[in-house]
Amino acid sequence: MRLAEHFMIMRFMKWMGLLAGLGLGLTTAHAGLVVKMKEPKHGLGSAIIGLELENTFSDKIESVRAVVFLLDDQGKVVGQTTRWILGGAKDKPALAPTEKATYNFVIPTKKPFAKTRLLVTRVLLEGDKLASLKDVQIQPMAGDGKPDAPPVNPPKPLTPER
């Protein structure tokens, strides 16, 4: 085999390895946990935030731990709660693939807040496998349970006057 043929074969194998790696990355990017977060409801000394969880992994999700922060208009934390929002105990069922579950976060607060921040800190799959937190998608949801839609009449772009 000539040296030029050897380099061509090596270059071909290198490109095939890169393409195979990209293909594997694309196939696993859609697996995960989708968390839809409703607008908070204000109660007497507390806020209630509804969550809808959907398992898009191929394995059961045994448990999910999350924390919610309540922030004032300056970005300072005025309330915080950490909970197992799925599982966490033997009597709480796991979430099978393609199934959905709901959870209501109740956060005590004495101060008004402007924003909420949800962080998922742990996802445990069937067989005690830890899932990557990169596979968690957090999406806002309108209070009626439907994902937020774009505005009906979006603002018109400013045009210079003549």
VOVEX-231704 format. One record per residue: residue in three letters; y, x, z of N, C-alpha, C, O in turn. Coordinates in pm, whole numbers, padded with zeros to 5 digits, always signed. Example, Ala and Ser with C-alpha at 12.3 -4.5 7.8 and 13.67 -1.06 7.14 Angstrom:
<nodes>
ALA-00569+01319+00780-00450+01230+00780-00330+01320+00780-00332+01424+00846 SER-00225+01285+00708-00106+01367+00714+00003+01290+00787+00114+01341+00804 
</nodes>
This chain:
<nodes>
MET-00117+00086+00000+00000+00000+00000+00123+00091+00000+00132+00188+00074 ARG+00215+00054-00085+00337+00134-00093+00431+00097+00022+00420-00011+00081 LEU+00521+00186+00051+00614+00168+00163+00703+00045+00140+00731-00028+00235 ALA+00747+00022+00019+00833-00093-00012+00760-00225+00015+00819-00319+00068 GLU+00631-00231-00022+00552-00352+00004+00537-00375+00154+00544-00488+00201 HIS+00516-00268+00227+00502-00277+00372+00629-00337+00435+00619-00424+00521 PHE+00747-00290+00394+00872-00342+00448+00894-00489+00410+00947-00566+00489 MET+00853-00526+00289+00867-00667+00247+00779-00757+00333+00822-00865+00374 ILE+00657-00713+00360+00567-00793+00443+00622-00804+00585+00619-00912+00643 MET+00671-00695+00640+00728-00697+00775+00849-00789+00783+00864-00863+00880 ARG+00936-00784+00682+01055-00870+00678+01013-01017+00670+01072-01102+00738 PHE+00911-01048+00588+00862-01184+00575+00807-01234+00709+00836-01347+00749 MET+00729-01150+00778+00672-01190+00907+00782-01212+01011+00771-01302+01094 LYS+00885-01130+01007+00997-01145+01100+01066-01280+01080+01094-01351+01177 TRP+01094-01315+00954+01159-01443+00925+01071-01562+00961+01121-01662+01012 MET+00942-01550+00936+00851-01660+00971+00847-01679+01123+00841-01792+01171 GLY+00849-01570+01198+00852-01581+01344+00979-01647+01394+00974-01730+01485 LEU+01093-01612+01333+01220-01675+01372+01219-01824+01340+01262-01905+01421 LEU+01171-01860+01221+01168-02001+01183+01072-02080+01272+01102-02194+01309 ALA+00959-02022+01306+00864-02089+01396+00926-02109+01533+00910-02215+01594 GLY+00998-02008+01583+01065-02020+01712+01171-02129+01711+01184-02204+01807 LEU+01248-02137+01603+01348-02243+01591+01284-02379+01585+01333-02474+01646 GLY+01173-02389+01513+01103-02517+01503+01052-02563+01638+01060-02682+01670 LEU+00998-02471+01719+00951-02508+01853+01067-02550+01941+01054-02642+02021 GLY+01180-02484+01928+01297-02519+02007+01347-02658+01973+01392-02731+02061 LEU+01341-02695+01846+01388-02827+01805+01294-02937+01853+01339-03047+01885 THR+01165-02910+01859+01073-03015+01899+01079-03042+02049+01051-03154+02090 THR+01115-02945+02131+01119-02967+02275+01257-03009+02324+01271-03044+02441 ALA+01358-03007+02240+01494-03037+02284+01511-03184+02321+01601-03217+02398 HIS+01429-03273+02269+01448-03415+02294+01376-03464+02419+01400-03576+02464 ALA+01288-03383+02476+01216-03425+02595+01304-03409+02717+01380-03312+02727 GLY+01297-03504+02810+01375-03489+02931+01394-03618+03007+01318-03714+02992 LEU+01496-03617+03088+01533-03730+03171+01673-03774+03131+01766-03694+03130 VAL+01688-03902+03098+01818-03958+03063+01865-04042+03181+01795-04135+03223 VAL+01983-04009+03235+02040-04083+03348+02170-04147+03299+02264-04077+03260 LYS+02173-04280+03303+02295-04354+03266+02362-04399+03395+02298-04460+03481 MET+02492-04369+03407+02566-04394+03531+02669-04504+03508+02753-04494+03419 LYS+02661-04610+03590+02757-04721+03581+02887-04686+03652+02893-04592+03731 GLU+02989-04763+03623+03117-04749+03694+03094-04783+03841+03018-04875+03871 PRO+03158-04711+03932+03137-04739+04075+03196-04873+04117+03300-04916+04066 LYS+03129-04938+04212+03179-05060+04274+03227-05023+04413+03156-04955+04487 HIS+03346-05067+04449+03403-05036+04579+03364-05145+04679+03381-05264+04652 GLY+03312-05102+04794+03278-05196+04899+03358-05164+05024+03454-05087+05017 LEU+03320-05221+05136+03387-05194+05262+03344-05058+05314+03236-05045+05372 GLY+03427-04959+05294+03398-04825+05343+03291-04751+05266+03239-04650+05313 SER+03256-04801+05146+03154-04733+05067+03174-04759+04918+03246-04851+04879 ALA+03110-04678+04839+03108-04696+04694+02962-04706+04651+02875-04638+04705 ILE+02936-04792+04554+02800-04810+04502+02802-04771+04355+02879-04824+04275 ILE+02714-04676+04321+02704-04629+04183+02564-04657+04134+02466-04603+04186 GLY+02553-04741+04032+02424-04775+03974+02380-04672+03873+02459-04624+03792 LEU+02251-04636+03879+02193-04541+03785+02074-04604+03716+01998-04679+03776 GLU+02059-04573+03588+01939-04612+03514+01873-04484+03465+01935-04405+03394 LEU+01747-04462+03504+01675-04341+03468+01571-04375+03362+01501-04476+03373 GLU+01561-04291+03261+01459-04309+03157+01384-04177+03139+01445-04072+03120 ASN+01252-04184+03145+01167-04066+03130+01133-04048+02982+01062-04130+02924 THR+01183-03940+02922+01145-03908+02785+01058-03783+02780+01033-03729+02672 PHE+01012-03736+02897+00913-03628+02901+00777-03684+02859+00758-03806+02856 SER+00684-03596+02826+00548-03641+02795+00464-03652+02923+00353-03704+02919 ASP+00517-03602+03037+00450-03610+03167+00520-03712+03256+00635-03749+03232 LYS+00449-03757+03361+00511-03841+03463+00615-03760+03539+00598-03640+03560 ILE+00722-03826+03581+00819-03763+03671+00783-03809+03812+00787-03928+03842 GLU+00748-03714+03897+00710-03745+04034+00832-03772+04122+00831-03865+04202 SER+00937-03689+04106+01057-03709+04189+01178-03644+04124+01168-03548+04048 VAL+01295-03701+04159+01424-03651+04110+01521-03652+04228+01533-03753+04298 ARG+01589-03541+04249+01690-03530+04356+01825-03511+04291+01839-03435+04195 ALA+01926-03582+04343+02060-03575+04285+02165-03583+04394+02138-03625+04507 VAL+02286-03541+04358+02401-03548+04448+02516-03613+04372+02537-03587+04254 VAL+02590-03699+04441+02709-03762+04384+02830-03718+04465+02829-03722+04588 PHE+02934-03677+04394+03061-03641+04455+03165-03746+04418+03171-03789+04302 LEU+03246-03788+04514+03362-03872+04488+03484-03783+04493+03505-03712+04591 LEU+03565-03787+04388+03681-03699+04377+03810-03780+04374+03815-03887+04312 ASP+03914-03729+04441+04044-03796+04433+04114-03751+04305+04057-03676+04225 ASP+04238-03798+04284+04308-03766+04160+04347-03618+04149+04385-03574+04041 GLN+04339-03542+04257+04365-03398+04254+04238-03317+04231+04244-03195+04214 GLY+04121-03384+04229+03994-03315+04210+03928-03271+04339+03827-03200+04335 LYS+03981-03313+04454+03921-03277+04583+03811-03378+04619+03822-03497+04589 VAL+03706-03328+04682+03593-03412+04722+03633-03496+04842+03676-03444+04945 VAL+03618-03631+04829+03647-03722+04940+03521-03793+04989+03526-03866+05087 GLY+03409-03771+04921+03282-03828+04962+03168-03760+04888+03184-03716+04774 GLN+03052-03751+04955+02938-03683+04893+02811-03734+04957+02805-03755+05078 THR+02706-03754+04873+02575-03793+04924+02467-03733+04835+02480-03730+04712 THR+02361-03684+04899+02245-03629+04827+02124-03716+04861+02100-03746+04977 ARG+02048-03755+04757+01933-03844+04777+01823-03811+04676+01848-03753+04571 TRP+01701-03851+04711+01592-03857+04614+01613-03988+04540+01598-04095+04600 ILE+01645-03983+04413+01671-04106+04338+01545-04158+04271+01543-04268+04216 LEU+01439-04079+04277+01309-04121+04227+01205-04043+04306+01214-03921+04318 GLY+01107-04113+04360+01002-04045+04435+01054-03982+04562+01140-04038+04630 GLY+01001-03865+04596+01042-03796+04718+00955-03830+04836+00961-03764+04940 ALA+00873-03934+04822+00781-03974+04930+00653-04025+04865+00652-04065+04748 LYS+00545-04023+04941+00414-04064+04887+00410-04211+04846+00338-04247+04754 ASP+00488-04298+04916+00482-04441+04886+00573-04483+04771+00571-04600+04732 LYS+00652-04392+04715+00741-04425+04603+00673-04385+04473+00627-04271+04459 PRO+00665-04476+04376+00590-04448+04254+00660-04348+04162+00782-04332+04164 ALA+00578-04281+04081+00629-04189+03979+00678-04270+03860+00650-04390+03850 LEU+00749-04204+03769+00801-04269+03648+00722-04217+03530+00731-04100+03493 ALA+00643-04307+03469+00558-04269+03356+00644-04244+03232+00758-04289+03225 PRO+00590-04172+03133+00666-04147+03010+00709-04278+02945+00635-04376+02944 THR+00829-04279+02891+00897-04391+02822+00936-04506+02915+00989-04606+02867 GLU+00911-04495+03044+00950-04602+03137+01089-04578+03191+01143-04468+03185 LYS+01148-04687+03246+01282-04681+03304+01276-04726+03449+01187-04800+03489 ALA+01373-04680+03527+01387-04720+03667+01536-04727+03699+01618-04666+03630 THR+01571-04800+03804+01710-04807+03847+01721-04758+03990+01625-04762+04067 TYR+01840-04712+04024+01869-04666+04159+02016-04690+04187+02100-04669+04100 ASN+02048-04734+04309+02187-04752+04351+02222-04648+04457+02163-04646+04565 PHE+02318-04563+04424+02370-04464+04517+02474-04533+04603+02570-04588+04549 VAL+02459-04533+04734+02559-04586+04827+02622-04467+04899+02554-04393+04970 ILE+02752-04451+04878+02822-04335+04933+02929-04383+05030+03021-04454+04988 PRO+02921-04345+05157+03026-04384+05251+03155-04307+05220+03153-04187+05196 THR+03266-04379+05222+03396-04316+05198+03504-04395+05269+03501-04518+05273 LYS+03600-04323+05325+03715-04387+05390+03841-04366+05308+03944-04427+05335 LYS+03833-04279+05207+03950-04248+05126+03929-04301+04984+03816-04313+04938 PRO+04039-04333+04915+04026-04377+04776+03984-04260+04687+04013-04144+04717 PHE+03915-04292+04577+03872-04187+04485+03901-04230+04342+03912-04349+04312 ALA+03915-04132+04254+03949-04159+04115+03833-04133+04020+03821-04198+03917 LYS+03746-04037+04055+03636-03999+03967+03508-03979+04046+03510-03960+04168 THR+03398-03985+03973+03268-03953+04033+03203-03842+03951+03228-03828+03831 ARG+03120-03763+04018+03047-03655+03951+02903-03662+03999+02878-03658+04120 LEU+02809-03672+03907+02666-03676+03939+02600-03547+03892+02619-03505+03778 LEU+02525-03485+03981+02448-03365+03946+02302-03387+03985+02273-03422+04099 VAL+02212-03367+03892+02070-03371+03922+02031-03229+03960+02053-03135+03883 THR+01972-03214+04078+01943-03080+04130+01796-03042+04124+01762-02925+04138 ARG+01707-03141+04104+01564-03109+04100+01490-03221+04029+01511-03339+04056 VAL+01402-03181+03936+01313-03275+03867+01173-03219+03878+01144-03110+03827 LEU+01085-03294+03945+00947-03250+03966+00855-03337+03881+00852-03459+03896 LEU+00779-03273+03791+00686-03343+03704+00548-03349+03765+00520-03284+03867 GLU+00462-03426+03703+00323-03439+03747+00258-03302+03752+00278-03219+03663 GLY+00179-03277+03855+00113-03148+03871+00203-03044+03935+00179-02924+03921 ASP+00308-03089+04006+00402-03000+04075+00471-02901+03982+00499-02787+04022 LYS+00499-02943+03859+00573-02858+03765+00721-02891+03776+00760-03008+03771 LEU+00804-02788+03792+00948-02807+03793+01000-02815+03649+00967-02730+03567 ALA+01079-02915+03620+01139-02929+03487+01271-02852+03485+01335-02833+03588 SER+01310-02811+03368+01438-02743+03351+01550-02846+03363+01540-02955+03307 LEU+01655-02812+03435+01768-02904+03448+01846-02917+03318+01930-03006+03304 LYS+01819-02830+03222+01880-02842+03089+01827-02963+03015+01889-03010+02920 ASP+01712-03016+03059+01651-03133+02996+01702-03264+03053+01651-03371+03018 VAL+01802-03259+03139+01860-03379+03200+01989-03413+03126+02078-03329+03111 GLN+01999-03537+03079+02120-03585+03012+02183-03692+03100+02116-03790+03136 ILE+02310-03675+03134+02381-03775+03214+02484-03840+03123+02567-03773+03062 GLN+02476-03974+03114+02563-04049+03024+02636-04157+03102+02580-04216+03195 PRO+02762-04184+03066+02832-04296+03131+02782-04428+03075+02734-04435+02961 MET+02792-04533+03156+02751-04667+03114+02853-04766+03165+02904-04753+03276 ALA+02884-04866+03083+02976-04971+03125+02909-05055+03234+02787-05050+03249 GLY+02986-05130+03308+02934-05211+03418+02836-05318+03377+02761-05367+03461 ASP+02835-05358+03248+02745-05461+03203+02606-05409+03164+02521-05485+03119 GLY+02584-05277+03182+02454-05220+03152+02442-05168+03011+02336-05116+02974 LYS+02546-05180+02932+02543-05129+02795+02617-04996+02791+02716-04978+02862 PRO+02571-04902+02707+02644-04775+02696+02787-04800+02650+02814-04894+02575 ASP+02878-04713+02696+03018-04727+02657+03033-04722+02506+02974-04636+02440 ALA+03111-04814+02452+03138-04818+02309+03275-04759+02283+03361-04760+02371 PRO+03298-04708+02162+03431-04658+02132+03531-04773+02132+03492-04888+02113 PRO+03660-04744+02153+03758-04852+02155+03761-04927+02023+03741-04870+01916 VAL+03786-05059+02033+03789-05143+01913+03907-05104+01825+03892-05090+01703 ASN+04023-05086+01884+04141-05045+01809+04183-04907+01855+04268-04894+01944 PRO+04125-04801+01795+04164-04667+01840+04310-04641+01808+04363-04695+01711 PRO+04376-04558+01887+04517-04529+01862+04535-04463+01726+04453-04382+01683 LYS+04646-04501+01660+04674-04443+01529+04734-04304+01547+04808-04280+01642 PRO+04701-04212+01455+04759-04079+01466+04909-04084+01441+04957-04164+01361 LEU+04981-03998+01510+05125-03991+01489+05156-03929+01355+05098-03827+01317 THR+05248-03991+01283+05291-03935+01155+05439-03902+01166+05515-03974+01231 PRO+05480-03793+01103+05622-03757+01110+05708-03860+01039+05671-03913+00934 GLU+05824-03887+01099+05917-03981+01037+05991-03912+00923+06014-03791+00925 ARG+06027-03992+00823+06101-03935+00709+06243-03977+00711+06320-03938+00623 
</nodes>
